[in-house]
Amino acid sequence: MFTHVCTACAKRQLIFPSQVTAVAESEQGPVATFTCWCGAEQSALYSLAPATSSKVVLAA
């Protein structure tokens, strides 16, 4: 899970793994594509966990 401010509805929402539709590698790191609660497709850099934490795993 992570939080995201939607560019369509402007709300800060909690995004669950079930909302993630894709994860792709970019030069900045992994990018998650997901559907906001309002229905808008969004994407965000998925570098939310500190470097010292456990490995982040997305489960569908």
Buried (B, 14 or more C-beta within 10 A) or exposed (E): EBEBEBEEBEEEBEBEEEBBEEBEEEEEEBBBBBBBEEEEEBBBEBEBEEEEEEEEEBEE
